[in-house]
Amino acid sequence: MTQTIVIKIGGNATNHLSETFYQQLADWHQAGKQILIVHGGGPQISEWSTKLHLPVSKINGIRVTGPETLKVTQAVLLGLVQPLLCQHLADHHLPAMSLNAAGVPAIQGDYLDQAVYGEVGQVTGVNRNYINQVLNRQIGVCAPLAVAENGKLLNVNGDVAAAGIARLLGAEKLVLLTDVPGVIVADHVVGQLTQTTAKRLFKAKVIKAGMQPKITAAFDALKNGVKEVAITNELKCSGTSLTKQVAI
């Protein structure tokens, strides 16, 4: 059985991926693993929204996305971030393909809460056959844009999208790549994190709003069949491993 690894990277990370990142991808690909990269573009979307005098607002770490912001999001993700990432992969002799480029919807979704967030979605399904066809030969690259039943495009938080895709693909591993080495508490990386501890740290505001959707989505993936979930800044480093609650 082919193992699937889903990796989420932020928009800024596209220009700062280490050589060890590309080497790990090469090692996994050579070993026959299926690799899917889900990329964000938050800083670039905020930058272009500001330039265009559009409001930049987040609630609980989720970007409020009006119709005009959705257009900016689509343009930034598919016109700036994704081509650059695919070029970097090609420069490292890694076969990569955009799942957004073929005109085949890779992610299905529905509104998260239109009254609160606007054109923001949650993942309800994936085009498994299409994705597997790509991953059998190449590294897949996917923007977190879902298509609703009515054909409308929805913006999905990148971490939420990656976790949802990993769950629906039955992935062996989900890596949420960040600019910090893991979940940090009192200046130390938490090696293992349970959901109970995470909720306590949320309540105490030790883990800030920006990290909360990432951790919540990661635990959702872990509870729904993804065997290994990690938050880290390097593929070869374990960072923070999320673990299921041990029954006593």
N, C-alpha and C positions, 0 to 999 in steps of 0.2 A: 504493500500500500504506500502510495506516494505521500510524503509528509508536506503539509502546507505551512508556511511561515508568513505571517502578516506583520509588516513593519509600518509604523506610522512615524512620519517625520514632519516637523514644522516647516513653515515657509522659509524662515531665516536659515534653517539648517542646510538648505539646499546648497548654499555657497560655502559651508564649513564642515562638510563630511570628511572624515579622516580617511587616510589610506587603509587603515585597518577595517573600516566600514566596507569599502569596496572589495578588499581581500576576503572578508567573511562572506559577502554575497557570492563571490567567485567560488569559494570552497563549497558553500551550500548548493549552488547551481550545479557544480561538477558532481556533487554527491547525489544528484537527482531530486533534490527537494524543490517543491513549487514555492516561488517567492512572489508575494504581492506587496508593493509599496503604496501606501495611502499617504498623500502629502497634503499639508495645509498651506496656508498663505496669509495667515492673520495679520502680521505686521504690514505686509504689502497692501492688503485690502484696506486696512486703517489709513495708511499713507495716502492711497489714491482717493479714498472717500473724503479725507480732509481736503485734498487738493480740489476736489469737485464740490466742496461745501455741503457734503452729506453728513448727517449725524453719525457719530461713532458711539455705540452704546452696547454694553453687555449686561445681561442679567444672569446671575449664577454661572458666570463663565461662558454663557452662550451669546453669540452675537445677534442683536436685534437686526433683522434684515428686511428692509422695505424693498419695493420693486426696483428702485434705482440702485440700491446697494447690492441687490442680487445681480444686476447687470455688471456692476463693477467686480463682484466676486467671481462671476463666470469669466470675465475678461482676464482678471489677474491669474486665476488658477490655470486656465487653459491656454492663455496667451503669453504668460510670463514665467510662472513657476514651473509648470510641467515641462515645457520645451527645454528649459535650462537643466532640469533634473535628468531628462532623457539624454541630453547632450553629455552631461557628466558621466552617465553610465556608459554611453558609447565610447567616450574618451578612455574609459578603463576596460574596453573590450568586453563589455557585458551586454548581451542581447536583451534589449528592452522594448516594450510596446505599450503605448498609451491605450488604456481601456476606454478612454473617452473619445478617441479619434475615429472609430469605425462607424459611429452613428448607431451603435447598438447599446441600449441602456444596460449598464452593468449593475446598477443599484436601483431598487424600487423603494419608494418611501411614501410617507404620509405626513401631514402637518403635525409638528410637535405640539404647538398651541398657537394658532394663528393670531388670536387676539393679543397675546403677550409678545411673541417673538416675530411675527410676520411670516415671511417666506422661508421658514426654517423647518427642516424635516427630521424625521427619525427613520432608520432603516427598517423596512418591513420584509424585504426579500432581495435576493441577488440572482443574476442570470448565471447560474452555476455552470451550465454547459459551456457557455461562451467564455467564462473566466477560466475554466479548466483547460479549454482548448488553447488559450493563450499561454497559460502557465506551464503547460506540458513542453513548450518550446522556448519560452522567453520569460524574462522577469516582467511582471505586470506593473504598470504605473497608473494609479487611479486618483482622481480628484474626488473629494467628498461631496459630490452633487448627485442627488437622487431624483428619480422621475416619478411623479405621482400618477395615479390612475387616469387623471384627466390630461396627462401629458405635460403638466407644468413642472419646471425645474425647481428643486428645493435645495437650499443650503443646509448642509449637515455639519455639525461640529466634527472636526477631523478625528479626534479621539473616539467619539461616539460612533462615527462611521467605521473606523478600523475595527473596533470591538464588535460591532454588529456584523460586519463582513466575516471576521474570524469565526464568530459563533455559527453563522449560517453555512460557512464552508467546512465546518468541522476541523478548523486548523489545529495543528499540534502546538503551535507557539504564537504568541502575540507579544511584540516588543513595541512599547511606546517610547520612542527616542526623544529625549528632551535636551535642553541646554544645561541641565544639572545632573549629577551622577545618580539621582534617585530621589526618593522622598526624604527630605532633610528635616530632622527634628533636633533642636538644641545643637545645631552645627554638626550633626552626625547623620550619615546616611542610614536609614532604617533598612536592615538587611531583609527582614521578612515583615509583611504587613497583613493582618487579618482585617476583615470588614468591621468587626467590633471596635478594634483599635482605631481604624480610619474614622468611624463615626464619632468616636470620642475626640479625636484630633480636629475634626470638622467643627464640632460644637465648641471646642475651646479656641477656635480660630487659629490653631497652630498651622493647619493646612489651609492655605488661602483659597479664595474662590476660583482662581485660574486653574488650580490643580485639581479641584474637586470633580469636575466632569470627567477628567482623565481617569481618576481613581474609581469613580462610580461605574464608568463604562467598562473598565478593566475587570472589576469584580463581577459584573454582569456576564462578561465573556467566560470568566473562570467557572461561574455557577452553571453555565450552559454548554459545557463540554470542551472548552479550550483547556488543554492540559497544563500549559505553562504560560504565565503572564509576568512580564517584567517591565519596570520603568527604569530607564538608564540613559546614559549619554554615549555609550559605546556598545556595539553588538557583542563584543568579546567580554564585556563586564556584566555581571549579574545585576548590579545596581540594587533596586528594591524588588524582591520577588513577592508576588501576592499569593497568599495561601488561604485555603478554605478553613473555615472554623472547625476545630477539632471537637467532636462531641465528647462530653465527659459522663 
